[in-house]
């Protein structure tokens, strides 16, 4: 009964509806069949507006061929239905719905169509047609190559309608795969916007030699902030004589206001392809920069569609609030300067205040420039002169000989321990061969000696690299102390972030002030360097010749 209710809802009829008056001959005990010449047919021709039906016969051709078939088979065509709609989804074809309602009312007994896939490419409409056929409401479905009857095996109709449905599923997958491949390669899979043209041979997008510079001039006028969209539209259509691209049925007309807004909101002109909410880097030549695009969106106000951004901030992700312990976040705000029309951006850092169990009183925002100034002050505490770096490294190289001597003694001692442990392991194996120890004793001692041997070999390798690592780390420390501050001032986001991480540990932000626990080696430099710098400068001054 549940299946019956489902199919009845598909055909929009009550289960108690009276059977078709001509169904008795087909469904009763008498196997006789109503001759086709006594049936009334509806001719149905459809051509989808989408790409999968481009190779299918046109509507006019379908009607012509089906009319000839009706004359050949002596069929009575009561009415013809034609439409250009896709059958991929149910309830998408108003003409088809009208035909099906009239069939359910008994106005026709059969359908004349090119193929079954003209009637349906989705399981809902297929089930509806098959149910009408099984109930005898439809007495015949005549296609160009065969006839479907109520007495036929339902499996055949199900298979053919399923093939039509599967064609759409496979086509959708293949089309999507091709579209994604083209997007990943940097090319728009659709019609190029105004100012560009599609290169059909190379499947790329190029500048439109007639319109590219004119569309660019529209952007330039908008970027001045002195022209409204209506004024730009008037300038383009009347003064420049701008006309859209001419196609077979559309185009060749003046630019409309909606099209102009679509141009000013399209990221494609900035070299970015936006498709299904995802942005791809385009290979076509950009007409404007992203900064120019953002400025136009601000100038458009409500009419503009701001570009979704993912800001990259230098100091988020590791600085915490000194009061509640939550991470410090950042946000960028823009401000338009009325006097000049300039758009300025400002970045502010503040506590996220995400802890629900603790009320944080840190409400103060700090500008990124102020935060960078604080970090520069921390770096300044451990910054040394380049001349002092060279002098210090020279002194360290002189002490390198002592480091080599120490390393040699440690290496010999650790190498001896490795040899002795390996001998003990070999002896243990010999004792097991002679059955002087049990399996459990052997396993326990072997594991213990093996672990000890691995540990000793690791120490031995560390000793071999100790001198080189010691000198390398020392040089890096002095390089950081010498050049980090200047690199921070002129560096990009990643450089500033790495310098702050290397500067110290547990950075916190409280009452608008930054606190960093400097690393031990930088802290040591900050403590001992000032008097050494003063002494270095005094000695350097003493070397200068006296002038008279």
VEXDREN-2710 file (C-alpha; in Angstrom, 1 decimal):
% VEXDREN-2710
k/r/px/py/pz
1/UNK/0.0/0.0/0.0
2/UNK/2.9/2.4/0.7
3/UNK/4.2/1.9/-2.8
4/UNK/0.8/2.6/-4.2
5/UNK/0.4/5.8/-2.3
6/UNK/3.9/6.9/-3.5
7/UNK/3.1/6.3/-7.2
8/UNK/-0.3/7.9/-6.8
9/UNK/1.3/11.1/-5.4
10/UNK/3.7/11.1/-8.3
11/UNK/0.8/11.2/-10.8
12/UNK/-1.2/13.5/-8.6
13/UNK/-4.3/11.2/-8.5
14/UNK/-6.2/9.6/-5.7
15/UNK/-5.8/5.8/-5.2
16/UNK/-9.6/5.5/-5.6
17/UNK/-9.6/7.2/-9.1
18/UNK/-11.6/5.3/-11.7
19/UNK/-9.5/3.5/-14.2
20/UNK/-9.3/4.8/-17.8
21/UNK/-12.3/3.8/-19.8
22/UNK/-10.1/2.1/-22.4
23/UNK/-8.0/0.2/-19.9
24/UNK/-10.3/-2.7/-19.6
25/UNK/-9.3/-4.3/-22.9
26/UNK/-5.6/-4.1/-21.8
27/UNK/-5.8/-5.1/-18.1
28/UNK/-8.7/-7.5/-18.1
29/UNK/-8.8/-11.1/-18.8
30/UNK/-9.2/-10.5/-22.5
31/UNK/-5.7/-10.0/-24.1
32/UNK/-7.1/-8.1/-27.0
33/UNK/-5.4/-4.8/-27.8
34/UNK/-7.0/-1.5/-29.0
35/UNK/-5.7/-0.8/-32.5
36/UNK/-3.4/2.2/-32.7
37/UNK/-5.6/3.8/-35.3
38/UNK/-8.4/4.1/-32.7
39/UNK/-6.2/5.9/-30.1
40/UNK/-5.7/9.6/-29.6
41/UNK/-2.1/10.6/-29.3
42/UNK/-0.4/13.6/-27.9
43/UNK/2.8/14.5/-29.8
44/UNK/5.5/15.7/-27.5
45/UNK/8.8/17.2/-28.8
46/UNK/11.4/18.6/-26.5
47/UNK/14.9/20.1/-26.8
48/UNK/16.9/20.9/-23.7
49/UNK/18.4/24.4/-23.5
50/UNK/21.5/22.8/-22.0
51/UNK/24.6/21.4/-23.6
52/UNK/23.8/17.7/-23.4
53/UNK/21.1/18.0/-26.0
54/UNK/23.0/19.9/-28.6
55/UNK/23.4/16.8/-30.8
56/UNK/19.7/15.9/-30.5
57/UNK/17.2/16.6/-33.3
58/UNK/15.8/20.1/-33.1
59/UNK/12.2/20.6/-32.2
60/UNK/11.0/21.4/-35.7
61/UNK/12.8/18.3/-37.0
62/UNK/11.3/16.1/-34.3
63/UNK/7.8/17.4/-35.1
64/UNK/8.3/16.8/-38.8
65/UNK/9.7/13.3/-38.5
66/UNK/7.0/12.3/-35.9
67/UNK/4.2/13.7/-38.1
68/UNK/5.5/11.5/-40.9
69/UNK/5.6/8.5/-38.6
70/UNK/2.0/9.2/-37.5
71/UNK/0.9/9.2/-41.2
72/UNK/2.8/6.0/-41.9
73/UNK/1.3/4.2/-38.8
74/UNK/-2.2/5.8/-39.3
75/UNK/-2.1/7.4/-35.9
76/UNK/-4.4/10.2/-34.8
77/UNK/-2.4/13.1/-33.3
78/UNK/-4.9/15.0/-31.2
79/UNK/-2.5/17.8/-30.1
80/UNK/1.2/18.7/-30.3
81/UNK/3.2/19.9/-27.3
82/UNK/6.7/21.4/-27.8
83/UNK/9.1/23.1/-25.3
84/UNK/12.7/23.9/-24.7
85/UNK/13.3/22.8/-21.1
86/UNK/15.7/20.4/-19.4
87/UNK/14.2/17.1/-18.1
88/UNK/17.0/16.6/-15.5
89/UNK/14.7/17.8/-12.7
90/UNK/11.0/17.1/-12.0
91/UNK/8.5/20.0/-12.0
92/UNK/10.7/21.9/-14.5
93/UNK/8.5/21.6/-17.6
94/UNK/5.2/23.4/-17.6
95/UNK/4.2/22.1/-21.1
96/UNK/5.0/18.5/-20.0
97/UNK/2.9/18.9/-16.8
98/UNK/-0.1/20.2/-18.9
99/UNK/0.2/17.2/-21.2
100/UNK/0.3/14.7/-18.3
101/UNK/-2.7/16.3/-16.6
102/UNK/-4.7/16.1/-19.8
103/UNK/-3.7/12.4/-20.2
104/UNK/-4.9/11.7/-16.7
105/UNK/-8.2/13.3/-17.5
106/UNK/-8.6/10.9/-20.4
107/UNK/-8.1/13.4/-23.3
108/UNK/-5.6/11.1/-25.0
109/UNK/-4.5/7.5/-24.9
110/UNK/-0.9/7.6/-26.1
111/UNK/2.2/9.7/-26.5
112/UNK/4.2/10.1/-29.7
113/UNK/7.8/11.2/-29.0
114/UNK/11.2/10.9/-30.5
115/UNK/12.7/8.8/-27.7
116/UNK/11.9/7.9/-24.1
117/UNK/14.6/10.4/-23.0
118/UNK/12.5/13.2/-24.5
119/UNK/9.8/12.4/-21.9
120/UNK/12.1/12.1/-18.8
121/UNK/15.6/12.1/-17.6
122/UNK/14.8/11.9/-13.9
123/UNK/13.4/9.0/-11.8
124/UNK/10.3/10.9/-10.6
125/UNK/8.9/11.7/-14.0
126/UNK/9.9/8.2/-15.2
127/UNK/8.0/6.5/-12.4
128/UNK/5.0/8.7/-13.2
129/UNK/4.9/7.7/-16.8
130/UNK/5.5/4.0/-16.1
131/UNK/2.7/4.0/-13.5
132/UNK/0.2/5.5/-16.0
133/UNK/1.4/2.9/-18.6
134/UNK/0.9/0.0/-16.1
135/UNK/-2.5/1.3/-15.1
136/UNK/-3.7/1.4/-18.7
137/UNK/-4.3/5.1/-18.6
138/UNK/-1.5/5.3/-21.2
139/UNK/-2.2/2.7/-23.8
140/UNK/0.8/3.4/-26.0
141/UNK/4.1/5.3/-26.1
142/UNK/5.2/5.4/-29.7
143/UNK/8.8/6.4/-30.4
144/UNK/10.7/6.7/-33.7
145/UNK/11.9/3.1/-33.4
146/UNK/9.5/1.1/-31.1
147/UNK/6.3/1.1/-29.1
148/UNK/5.8/0.7/-25.3
149/UNK/2.6/-1.1/-24.2
150/UNK/1.0/-1.8/-20.8
151/UNK/1.4/-5.5/-21.4
152/UNK/5.2/-5.2/-21.9
153/UNK/7.7/-6.3/-19.3
154/UNK/8.2/-3.3/-17.1
155/UNK/11.9/-4.1/-16.8
156/UNK/12.5/-2.9/-20.4
157/UNK/11.0/0.6/-19.7
158/UNK/12.8/0.9/-16.4
159/UNK/16.2/0.1/-18.0
160/UNK/15.7/2.6/-20.8
161/UNK/14.5/5.3/-18.5
162/UNK/17.3/4.5/-16.1
163/UNK/19.8/4.8/-19.0
164/UNK/18.4/8.3/-19.7
165/UNK/18.8/9.3/-16.1
166/UNK/22.3/7.8/-15.8
167/UNK/23.3/9.8/-18.8
168/UNK/22.5/13.0/-17.0
169/UNK/24.4/11.8/-13.8
170/UNK/27.5/10.9/-15.9
171/UNK/27.3/14.1/-17.9
172/UNK/27.1/16.1/-14.7
173/UNK/30.2/14.4/-13.3
174/UNK/32.2/14.8/-16.5
175/UNK/31.2/18.4/-17.0
176/UNK/32.1/19.2/-13.4
177/UNK/35.5/17.5/-13.8
178/UNK/36.2/19.4/-16.9
179/UNK/35.1/22.7/-15.3
180/UNK/37.3/22.2/-12.3
181/UNK/40.3/21.2/-14.4
182/UNK/39.9/24.4/-16.5
183/UNK/39.5/26.5/-13.3
184/UNK/42.6/25.0/-11.8
185/UNK/44.5/25.8/-14.9
186/UNK/43.4/29.5/-14.5
187/UNK/40.8/29.8/-17.2
188/UNK/37.1/30.8/-16.9
189/UNK/34.9/28.0/-18.2
190/UNK/32.1/30.4/-19.2
191/UNK/31.6/33.2/-21.6
192/UNK/34.3/35.9/-21.1
193/UNK/33.0/39.2/-19.6
194/UNK/32.9/42.5/-21.5
195/UNK/36.4/43.6/-22.5
196/UNK/37.6/40.0/-23.1
197/UNK/36.9/37.4/-25.8
198/UNK/37.0/33.6/-25.8
199/UNK/39.7/32.1/-28.0
200/UNK/37.9/29.0/-29.3
201/UNK/41.0/27.4/-30.7
202/UNK/43.2/27.6/-27.6
203/UNK/40.3/27.5/-25.1
204/UNK/41.7/30.6/-23.4
205/UNK/40.5/34.1/-22.8
206/UNK/42.1/37.2/-24.5
207/UNK/41.7/40.9/-24.5
208/UNK/38.9/42.2/-26.7
209/UNK/40.8/44.6/-29.1
210/UNK/37.6/46.7/-29.5
211/UNK/36.4/47.0/-25.9
212/UNK/39.3/46.3/-23.5
213/UNK/40.6/49.8/-23.3
214/UNK/37.1/51.3/-23.1
215/UNK/36.1/49.1/-20.1
216/UNK/39.4/50.0/-18.5
217/UNK/38.5/53.7/-18.9
218/UNK/35.2/53.0/-17.1
219/UNK/37.2/51.6/-14.2
220/UNK/39.5/54.6/-14.3
221/UNK/36.6/57.0/-14.2
222/UNK/35.1/55.2/-11.2
223/UNK/38.4/55.1/-9.4
224/UNK/38.6/58.9/-9.5
225/UNK/35.6/59.1/-7.1
226/UNK/34.3/62.0/-9.1
227/UNK/31.9/60.1/-11.4
228/UNK/28.7/58.2/-10.6
229/UNK/27.7/55.0/-12.3
230/UNK/25.0/56.9/-14.2
231/UNK/27.6/59.5/-15.5
232/UNK/30.0/56.7/-16.6
233/UNK/27.1/54.9/-18.3
234/UNK/26.1/58.1/-20.2
235/UNK/29.8/58.7/-21.2
236/UNK/30.3/55.2/-22.5
237/UNK/27.1/54.9/-24.5
238/UNK/26.8/58.4/-25.9
239/UNK/30.3/59.8/-26.0
240/UNK/32.2/56.6/-26.8
241/UNK/29.5/54.8/-28.7
242/UNK/30.1/51.6/-26.6
243/UNK/28.1/48.6/-27.8
244/UNK/28.1/45.1/-26.4
245/UNK/29.4/42.1/-28.3
246/UNK/27.1/40.9/-31.1
247/UNK/26.1/37.3/-31.0
248/UNK/23.6/35.3/-33.1
249/UNK/20.5/36.4/-31.2
250/UNK/21.7/38.9/-28.6
251/UNK/24.2/41.8/-28.2
252/UNK/25.1/44.8/-30.2
253/UNK/23.3/47.1/-27.9
254/UNK/24.1/49.9/-25.5
255/UNK/25.6/49.1/-22.1
256/UNK/22.9/48.7/-19.5
257/UNK/23.1/49.9/-15.9
258/UNK/22.9/46.4/-14.5
259/UNK/25.7/45.3/-16.8
260/UNK/27.9/48.2/-15.7
261/UNK/27.3/47.3/-12.0
262/UNK/28.2/43.6/-12.9
263/UNK/31.4/44.8/-14.4
264/UNK/32.4/46.8/-11.3
265/UNK/31.6/43.8/-9.0
266/UNK/33.4/41.2/-11.1
267/UNK/36.7/40.0/-9.6
268/UNK/37.6/38.6/-13.1
269/UNK/38.9/42.1/-14.0
270/UNK/41.4/41.9/-11.1
271/UNK/42.8/38.6/-12.3
272/UNK/40.7/36.4/-10.0
273/UNK/38.1/33.9/-11.1
274/UNK/35.3/33.3/-8.6
275/UNK/33.3/30.1/-9.3
276/UNK/30.8/28.5/-6.8
277/UNK/32.1/30.7/-4.0
278/UNK/35.7/29.6/-4.6
279/UNK/38.4/31.9/-6.0
280/UNK/41.0/30.8/-8.5
281/UNK/44.0/32.7/-9.8
282/UNK/43.3/33.5/-13.4
283/UNK/45.8/33.3/-16.3
284/UNK/44.2/36.1/-18.3
285/UNK/45.6/39.6/-18.3
286/UNK/44.1/41.6/-15.4
287/UNK/42.5/44.9/-16.3
288/UNK/42.9/46.4/-12.7
289/UNK/44.6/45.5/-9.4
290/UNK/43.0/44.0/-6.4
291/UNK/43.5/47.3/-4.5
292/UNK/41.7/49.2/-7.3
293/UNK/38.9/46.6/-7.1
294/UNK/38.5/47.1/-3.4
295/UNK/38.5/50.8/-3.7
296/UNK/35.6/50.6/-6.3
297/UNK/33.6/48.4/-3.9
298/UNK/34.0/51.0/-1.2
299/UNK/32.9/53.8/-3.6
300/UNK/29.9/51.8/-4.7
301/UNK/28.6/51.5/-1.2
302/UNK/25.5/49.3/-1.0
303/UNK/25.6/48.7/-4.7
304/UNK/29.0/47.1/-4.4
305/UNK/29.8/43.6/-3.3
306/UNK/32.9/43.6/-1.1
307/UNK/35.5/41.1/-1.9
308/UNK/35.7/38.4/0.8
309/UNK/39.2/38.6/2.3
310/UNK/41.4/36.5/4.5
311/UNK/43.7/38.9/6.1
312/UNK/47.2/37.7/7.1
313/UNK/48.3/39.2/10.4
314/UNK/51.9/39.1/11.6
315/UNK/51.3/38.8/15.3
316/UNK/48.3/36.6/15.8
317/UNK/48.4/33.0/16.9
318/UNK/50.9/33.2/19.7
319/UNK/50.5/36.5/21.7
320/UNK/48.1/36.0/24.6
321/UNK/46.1/38.3/26.8
322/UNK/48.0/38.8/30.1
323/UNK/44.7/38.8/32.1
324/UNK/42.5/35.9/30.7
325/UNK/45.1/34.0/28.7
326/UNK/43.1/34.1/25.4
327/UNK/44.9/34.7/22.2
328/UNK/45.2/38.2/20.7
329/UNK/43.3/38.6/17.5
330/UNK/43.4/41.4/14.8
331/UNK/41.0/43.1/12.5
332/UNK/41.4/45.6/9.6
333/UNK/39.2/48.6/9.2
334/UNK/39.0/51.0/6.3
335/UNK/38.4/54.7/6.4
336/UNK/37.7/57.0/3.5
337/UNK/39.4/60.5/3.6
338/UNK/36.7/62.9/2.3
339/UNK/39.2/65.6/1.4
340/UNK/41.3/63.4/-0.9
341/UNK/39.0/60.4/-1.6
342/UNK/41.9/58.1/-0.4
343/UNK/41.0/54.8/1.3
344/UNK/43.2/54.0/4.3
345/UNK/43.3/50.7/6.2
346/UNK/44.1/50.3/9.8
347/UNK/44.9/47.1/11.7
348/UNK/44.0/46.8/15.4
349/UNK/44.9/44.0/17.9
350/UNK/42.8/43.1/20.9
351/UNK/41.9/40.1/23.1
352/UNK/39.4/37.6/21.7
353/UNK/37.7/37.3/25.2
354/UNK/36.6/33.8/24.4
355/UNK/36.7/32.4/27.9
356/UNK/33.2/32.2/29.3
357/UNK/34.2/31.4/32.8
358/UNK/36.3/34.6/33.2
359/UNK/35.4/38.2/32.6
360/UNK/38.3/40.0/30.9
361/UNK/38.6/43.7/31.4
362/UNK/41.1/44.2/28.5
363/UNK/39.0/46.3/26.1
364/UNK/41.7/48.4/24.7
365/UNK/42.6/48.1/21.1
366/UNK/46.2/48.8/19.9
367/UNK/47.2/49.8/16.4
368/UNK/49.6/47.5/14.6
369/UNK/52.1/50.4/14.3
370/UNK/52.2/50.8/18.1
371/UNK/52.7/47.0/18.6
372/UNK/55.6/47.0/16.1
373/UNK/57.2/49.9/18.0
374/UNK/57.0/47.9/21.2
375/UNK/58.7/44.9/19.5
376/UNK/61.4/47.2/18.1
377/UNK/62.1/48.4/21.7
378/UNK/62.5/44.8/22.9
379/UNK/64.8/44.1/20.0
380/UNK/66.8/47.2/20.7
381/UNK/67.7/45.9/24.2
382/UNK/69.7/43.1/22.7
383/UNK/71.0/44.7/19.5
384/UNK/74.7/44.9/19.0
385/UNK/77.0/46.9/16.7
386/UNK/78.1/45.0/13.5
387/UNK/81.7/45.9/14.4
388/UNK/81.2/44.3/17.9
389/UNK/79.8/41.2/16.3
390/UNK/83.0/40.7/14.2
391/UNK/85.2/41.3/17.2
392/UNK/83.2/38.9/19.4
393/UNK/83.3/36.1/16.7
394/UNK/87.0/36.5/16.4
395/UNK/87.4/36.1/20.1
396/UNK/85.2/33.0/20.0
397/UNK/87.2/31.5/17.2
398/UNK/90.3/31.8/19.4
399/UNK/88.6/29.7/22.0
400/UNK/87.6/27.2/19.4
401/UNK/90.9/25.3/20.0
402/UNK/89.8/24.6/23.6
403/UNK/86.5/23.4/22.4
404/UNK/88.2/20.9/20.0
405/UNK/90.3/19.6/22.9
406/UNK/87.3/19.1/25.1
407/UNK/85.4/17.4/22.3
408/UNK/88.2/15.0/21.6
409/UNK/88.4/13.8/25.3
410/UNK/84.6/13.4/25.4
411/UNK/84.6/11.5/22.1
412/UNK/87.2/9.0/23.2
413/UNK/85.4/8.3/26.4
414/UNK/82.0/7.8/24.7
415/UNK/83.6/5.7/21.9
416/UNK/85.1/3.4/24.6
417/UNK/81.7/3.0/26.2
418/UNK/80.2/2.0/22.9
419/UNK/82.9/-0.7/22.2
420/UNK/82.5/-2.1/25.7
421/UNK/78.7/-2.3/25.4
422/UNK/78.9/-4.0/22.0
423/UNK/81.3/-6.6/23.5
424/UNK/78.9/-7.4/26.3
425/UNK/76.1/-7.9/23.8
426/UNK/78.3/-10.3/21.7
427/UNK/79.2/-12.2/24.8
428/UNK/75.6/-12.5/25.8
429/UNK/74.8/-14.1/22.4
430/UNK/77.6/-16.6/22.9
431/UNK/76.3/-17.5/26.4
432/UNK/72.9/-18.2/24.9
433/UNK/74.4/-20.5/22.2
434/UNK/76.0/-22.5/25.1
435/UNK/72.7/-22.5/27.0
436/UNK/74.4/-20.7/30.0
437/UNK/71.4/-18.4/30.3
438/UNK/67.7/-19.0/29.9
439/UNK/65.5/-17.5/27.3
440/UNK/64.0/-14.9/29.7
441/UNK/67.3/-13.9/31.0
442/UNK/68.7/-13.5/27.5
443/UNK/65.8/-11.4/26.3
444/UNK/65.9/-9.2/29.4
445/UNK/69.7/-8.6/29.2
446/UNK/69.7/-8.2/25.4
447/UNK/67.0/-5.5/25.5
448/UNK/68.8/-3.6/28.2
449/UNK/72.2/-3.7/26.4
450/UNK/70.6/-2.8/23.1
451/UNK/68.9/0.3/24.5
452/UNK/72.1/1.4/26.2
453/UNK/74.0/0.9/22.9
454/UNK/71.5/3.0/21.0
455/UNK/71.8/5.8/23.6
456/UNK/75.6/5.7/23.6
457/UNK/75.8/5.9/19.8
458/UNK/73.4/8.9/19.7
459/UNK/75.7/10.7/22.2
460/UNK/78.7/9.8/20.1
461/UNK/77.1/11.4/17.0
462/UNK/76.3/14.5/19.0
463/UNK/79.9/14.7/20.1
464/UNK/81.1/14.5/16.5
465/UNK/79.0/17.6/15.6
466/UNK/79.4/19.4/18.8
467/UNK/82.1/21.9/17.8
468/UNK/80.6/22.8/14.4
469/UNK/77.1/23.2/16.0
470/UNK/78.5/25.2/18.8
471/UNK/80.2/27.7/16.5
472/UNK/77.2/27.8/14.1
473/UNK/74.7/28.5/17.0
474/UNK/77.0/31.2/18.3
475/UNK/77.2/32.9/14.9
476/UNK/73.4/32.7/14.5
477/UNK/73.0/34.3/17.9
478/UNK/75.2/37.2/17.1
479/UNK/73.7/37.6/13.7
480/UNK/70.3/37.8/15.2
481/UNK/71.4/40.4/17.8
482/UNK/73.1/42.4/15.0
483/UNK/70.5/42.4/12.2
484/UNK/67.2/41.3/13.6
485/UNK/65.9/44.8/14.4
486/UNK/66.6/46.2/10.9
487/UNK/65.1/43.0/9.3
488/UNK/62.0/43.5/11.5
489/UNK/61.6/47.1/10.4
490/UNK/61.9/46.3/6.6
491/UNK/60.6/42.7/6.6
492/UNK/57.3/41.2/5.4
493/UNK/54.7/39.5/7.6
494/UNK/56.4/36.2/7.8
495/UNK/59.8/37.8/8.6
496/UNK/58.3/39.8/11.4
497/UNK/56.5/36.8/12.8
498/UNK/59.6/34.6/12.8
499/UNK/61.7/37.4/14.5
500/UNK/59.1/37.8/17.2
501/UNK/59.0/34.1/17.9
502/UNK/62.8/33.9/18.1
503/UNK/62.9/37.0/20.3
504/UNK/61.4/35.3/23.4
505/UNK/58.8/33.1/24.9
506/UNK/55.3/33.6/26.3
507/UNK/54.5/37.0/24.8
508/UNK/51.6/38.7/26.6
509/UNK/49.6/41.8/26.0
510/UNK/48.2/43.7/29.0
511/UNK/46.8/47.3/29.4
512/UNK/48.2/48.1/25.9
513/UNK/51.7/46.9/26.7
514/UNK/53.7/44.0/25.4
515/UNK/55.7/41.7/27.7
516/UNK/58.2/39.1/26.4
517/UNK/60.4/36.6/28.3
518/UNK/63.6/37.0/26.3
519/UNK/65.6/33.9/25.4
520/UNK/68.5/33.1/27.7
521/UNK/71.2/34.0/25.2
522/UNK/69.6/37.2/24.2
523/UNK/69.0/38.1/27.8
524/UNK/72.6/37.5/28.5
525/UNK/73.7/39.7/25.6
526/UNK/71.4/42.5/26.9
527/UNK/73.0/42.3/30.3
528/UNK/76.7/42.2/29.4
529/UNK/76.7/44.0/26.1
530/UNK/76.3/47.7/27.2
531/UNK/79.6/47.9/29.2
532/UNK/81.4/46.0/26.5
533/UNK/80.1/48.3/23.9
534/UNK/81.2/51.3/25.9
535/UNK/84.7/49.8/26.3
536/UNK/84.8/48.9/22.6
537/UNK/83.9/52.5/21.6
538/UNK/86.6/53.9/24.0
539/UNK/89.2/51.6/22.5
540/UNK/88.2/52.6/18.9
541/UNK/88.4/56.3/19.8
542/UNK/91.8/55.8/21.3
543/UNK/93.0/54.5/17.9
544/UNK/92.0/57.6/16.1
545/UNK/94.9/60.0/15.2
546/UNK/95.1/63.4/17.0
547/UNK/94.3/66.4/14.9
548/UNK/95.8/69.8/15.3
END
